[in-house]
Amino acid sequence: MLNERIIEKFIGAYDKVYNTLGNGFLEKVDENTMGIELRKGGLKVKGKIFHSFIRTRF
C-alpha cells in the first residue's frame, strides 16, 4: 500500500509538471520542477533518482 501511494504521488507530480511545462525543456528544468512537485506532495527527493522515468514516460 505504501508503495502504491508513493507511485500515485510520483505520477501525479509528473503529470502536473508535464502538463504545465510540456516537453522541450532542458533536463535540469525538468528535474528541478519535478523535485519541487514531489516535495510539495510530501516526498523526500535526492539527486537524479527519477531521471530515467522522466525521460522515458512519453
N, C-alpha and C positions, 0 to 999 in steps of 0.2 A: 504493500500500500504506500509506503513512504516513497519508494522509487517512482511509482506512478504519479504521485503528486509533484515530485521534482521534475519529471519529464513533462507533465502538463504545464508547469510554470515555465520551463525552458521553451517549449514550443510556443506558448502564448507570447513570451517575450520576443522570440524570433519573429513571429508573425507581425507583431506590432512594429518592430524595427524595420522589417522588410516592407511592410505596407506604408510606412511613413517615409522611409528613405528611398525605396526602390533599389535597383541594382546599379552598378557602375561606380560606386564609391571605392576609395582606397580601403585596403584591408583594415588599416588602423582605425578608420572611421567606423567601420562595421563592428570591430572588436570593442571599441570604447563604448559605442552606443548599446551594444548587447550587454556589456558589463553593467552599465547603468540600469538597464531594464531588469536584469537578473537581481541586482542588489535591491531595487525597488520591490521586487517580489519576495524579498527575504532570504535570498540565497547568497552564499559566500562565493566570490569569484577570485580565481587566481590564474594569472597569465593567459596563455593561449589554449586552454583546455578545450574549448569548443570550436576552435578554428576549422577543423575538417567538417563539422556538421554545417557550419555557416556556409562554407563553400560548396558543399555537395547537396544541399537541401533542394535547390532548383536548378 
